């Protein structure tokens, strides 16, 4: 069964057993089970359902495999001949999740 979910500001089309990298879920640790209730579409073939905007009562449970940080992104600003230079780095907080079950 396939489903389209919305989580952490992004949309994903998933099946059971998929592994995703999403923005970190707040106040969670590795091994925790997360319930995602924003299911936009679900099903296969004739049983395919589309929500307006979400399916009522549908949910997806996912297990957090690990919390990690992404690659460093460097932001460098400069204005020529003015002596203005600013360098800033950023690493995004990420969660690696595995889709356990999809309930319609």
C-alpha positions as CSV (number, residue, x, y, z in Angstrom):
1,X,0.0,0.0,0.0
2,X,1.2,3.5,-0.9
3,X,0.5,6.7,1.0
4,X,1.5,10.4,0.7
5,X,2.2,12.1,4.0
6,X,3.1,15.6,5.0
7,X,5.6,15.9,7.8
8,X,8.1,18.5,9.0
9,X,7.0,20.8,6.1
10,X,7.7,18.2,3.4
11,X,5.6,15.7,1.5
12,X,6.7,12.1,0.8
13,X,5.2,9.2,-1.1
14,X,5.9,6.1,1.0
15,X,5.3,2.4,1.4
16,X,5.8,0.2,4.5
17,X,9.4,-0.4,5.2
18,X,10.7,2.8,3.5
19,X,13.5,4.7,5.2
20,X,13.3,8.5,5.1
21,X,15.6,11.4,6.2
22,X,13.4,14.3,7.5
23,X,13.9,17.3,9.7
24,X,14.3,16.3,13.3
25,X,11.2,15.5,15.4
26,X,11.4,17.6,18.6
27,X,11.9,15.9,22.0
28,X,12.5,12.4,20.5
29,X,15.3,9.9,20.7
30,X,16.4,6.9,18.7
31,X,14.0,4.0,19.1
32,X,10.9,6.2,19.7
33,X,7.7,5.6,17.7
34,X,6.2,8.6,16.0
35,X,2.6,8.8,14.7
36,X,2.1,11.0,11.6
37,X,-1.6,12.0,11.1
38,X,-1.3,14.2,8.0
39,X,-2.0,11.5,5.4
40,X,-3.0,13.2,2.1
41,X,-3.6,10.0,0.0
42,X,-3.5,6.3,0.6
43,X,-4.4,3.0,-1.0
44,X,-3.8,1.2,-4.3
45,X,-5.8,0.5,-7.4
46,X,-9.6,0.7,-6.8
47,X,-9.1,1.3,-3.0
48,X,-7.1,4.6,-3.6
49,X,-8.4,7.4,-1.4
50,X,-7.7,11.2,-1.6
51,X,-8.1,13.5,1.3
52,X,-9.5,17.0,1.3
53,X,-6.9,18.0,2.5
54,X,-6.2,15.0,4.7
55,X,-7.8,11.6,5.2
56,X,-9.8,11.5,8.5
57,X,-8.7,8.8,10.9
58,X,-5.7,7.8,8.7
59,X,-2.2,7.6,10.3
60,X,1.3,6.3,9.7
61,X,3.5,5.1,12.4
62,X,7.3,5.4,12.0
63,X,10.2,4.4,14.2
64,X,13.1,6.8,14.6
65,X,16.3,4.9,13.7
66,X,18.7,7.8,14.6
67,X,19.0,11.5,15.1
68,X,21.9,13.2,13.3
69,X,23.1,16.4,11.8
70,X,23.4,17.1,8.0
71,X,26.3,18.4,6.1
72,X,27.7,21.8,6.8
73,X,26.4,24.7,4.6
74,X,28.7,27.8,4.6
75,X,27.1,31.2,4.0
76,X,29.7,33.8,3.0
77,X,28.8,37.4,2.4
78,X,31.2,40.0,0.9
79,X,31.0,43.5,-0.5
80,X,34.0,44.3,-2.6
81,X,36.2,47.3,-1.7
82,X,34.3,47.9,1.5
83,X,36.1,45.5,3.9
84,X,32.8,43.7,4.6
85,X,33.0,39.9,5.0
86,X,30.8,37.6,7.0
87,X,31.1,33.8,7.3
88,X,28.5,31.7,8.9
89,X,27.9,27.9,8.9
90,X,24.8,25.8,9.5
91,X,24.1,22.1,10.0
92,X,20.5,20.9,9.8
93,X,19.1,18.6,12.6
94,X,17.8,15.4,10.9
95,X,15.9,12.3,11.9
96,X,16.2,9.0,10.0
97,X,12.9,7.2,10.2
98,X,11.5,3.8,9.0
99,X,7.8,3.5,8.1
100,X,6.3,0.7,10.2
101,X,2.5,0.7,9.4
102,X,0.0,2.6,7.3
103,X,-3.6,2.7,8.7
104,X,-6.5,4.0,6.7
